[in-house]
Amino acid sequence: MKNYRFNLLAAGVIAVTLACPTAHAATRTWSNAAGGDFNTAANWGGTVPVGSDFGSFTSVLSGNVTLSANATPSSLYFDTSAGSFTLGALGGYTLSPANGGSLSVQVTLTGSNKIFTVNAPLVLTPGSATTAGSGTLQNNATDASNILVSAGGISSATTTNTETLTLGGTNTGANLISGAISNGLATTFALVKAGTGLWN
């Protein structure tokens, strides 16, 4: 059985670079008010966010968002009028942001008592099979009752180097990681706390 090794680093010890749009990147906005399959192009106005594209949830959904295959957006944002919903299933298809990508509740989110629950297993993406990588979970919502929950477990794709997860943001609510955190296929997995927000 593999022995997992973790490094818990103080905030500011390492710098984490979040994914930034490139000339070819686009922000794809969810458009199906009933929820539905993440991997259906029509639910994103015609194009599923993959690779360098960002996915943004900005409106209230009456249902949850499912995964019919593994999802690989650059980053995912919960913003403006987005309402509570669940993404993916425990033990189901994975969600893998690009190297340097994030799952982020934006400071521009409005309202209160919103819970964004990611049940899909989160598999972070390294730079390559031999180089380090990083990913971020962050919540910058100003209302503490708006929280982000990762329930499906967090690990890394293949690298002989270190994968780093940063827990960031300024939100002081009950942001939660309830699933297991493991090396996955990385030699080392580092966990970093940044910002003034709270994570449990």
N, C-alpha and C positions, 0 to 999 in steps of 0.2 A: 504494500500500500504506500502510496506516495506521501511523504512528509511535507506539509506546506510550511513555507517560511514567509513571514510577514515583516515588513518594516513600517513602523508607525513614525512618521516624520512630523516635526513641529511645523506649524504654518510659517511659510516664508523660507524654509530650508531649500526647497527646490521651486523652480518656476514652472508653471504649467501653461502651455500655450493653447488657447482655445482655437477651434477651427474658425477660420475667417473666410468669407466669400472670396472666390477667385473670379476672374473675368468670365468663366464659364459656369459658375454656380448660379443657382436660382433658388428662391424660396417658394415652395409649393404649399398652398393653404388648403386644409381639409374643407370639403364642401358638402358633405352628406350629413344633414342634421339628425338623421336616424342612427348614426354610427355605421358600422359595417367593416368590411375587410380592408386592412391597411394596404394590401397589395393590389387593390382594384384601382386602376387609373382614374376612372370616372369619379371616385371619391375624393380625388385631389384636383379636380378640374381638368383632368386629362393626362397628368404625368405623375407617377409615383416618385417620391423623393428617394433617390439612390445615389451613391457615390458622393459627389461634391454638393448635391442639392440638400437644402434644409427643409424640414417639415414643420409646419406651424398650425397649431390648433387655436382658433380665435373666436369660436362661437359655442353656444350651448348645444349639447348632443342629448337626444332622448334615449340613445342606446350606447353600448360600449364599442370599442374598436378591437377587432379580432385580427389574427395573423394566419394566413393560409400558407405562408412560407416564411423563411427567415427574412428579416428586414434590415437594410443597410443604408440608412440615411446618413448624411454628414452629421447632423444634429437634429434634435426635436425641441420645439419651443411651445410653451403653454402661455397664451398671451391674451390681452384685451378682455373679451367677454367669454373666454373659454369657461365651461362648466365642468363639474366633477364627472369623471368617467374612468373606466379601467381599460388598460391596453394589454392585449395578449392574454395568455393563459399560463398558469403555473405548470412548469414542466413541458411547455409547448415550444413552438417555434421561437427562435431567439431574435433579440434586437441588438444590433451591432453598429453603433455610431462609428464614424471614421476616426482614424487616429487624431487625437486632439479635439474630438467632438464632445458634445454635452447633451444632457437632458436638462432643460432649464425652464423654470417658472420665471417669467419676465417681470421686471419692476412695473411695467405698464398694465399688468393684469388688474382688472377691476372687480369689485364685489367682495364677498366674504364666504366662508365656510365651503370652500372648494377643495376637493381632494383628488389629486391626480395619482392614480395607482398603476404602477407598471408591474404587471404580473409576469410578463415575458422575461425569461432569463436574459440578463444583460451580459453580453460577451464583448469586452473591450478589444479594440483593434490596435496592435502594435505597428510601428513603422515598417517592419518587415520581420521575417522569421529569425533574424539575428540582431535586430535593433530594438531599442526601447520604444515604448508608446505611452499614451496618456488618455484619460477620459475624465469627465467631470459630471457630477450631479450637483446642481445648484438651484437655490430658490431665493429670488430677490423680491418676491411679493411683499408689499408694504403691510398688508393685513396678515397678522400672525395666524389667522384661522385658515388661510389658504396654504395647503401643504403638499409636499411631494413624498410619495411612498414607493420604495423599490422592494417588491416582495418576492421576486422570482429567482433571486440569487445573482451574484456578480462574479465573473471570472474573466480570464484573458484567453484570446486566441494564441496561436503558436508563436513563441519567441524564446530564444536562448538568453534574452536580456531581461530587463525589468519593465513591468507594466505598472503604471501609477494611476490610482483613482483619487481624485480630489473631491472632497465634500465642501462645497462653498456656498456663498450667498450671504444675505443679510437678514433673511426671514427668521424670526425667533419662535416660530410655532413648532409643532410636534412632527417635524420631518423625520422619516423613519426608513431604516433599512432592516427589514424583517427576515430577508432571505440570507443564506450563507454567503460569505465572501471567501473565495479560494483562488489559488494560483491559476487554476485551470491548466493551460498549456504553456504558461510562462515560467521561466526559471525562478523569478522572484516577483512578488506582488507587493507594491508599496501603497500605503494608505495615508493621505494627507488631509488635514483639516485646515481650511482657509476661510477668511472672512469672519464676521461677527454672528452669523446665524447659528442655529442649533440643529444638531443631528443626533438621533437616538439609534 
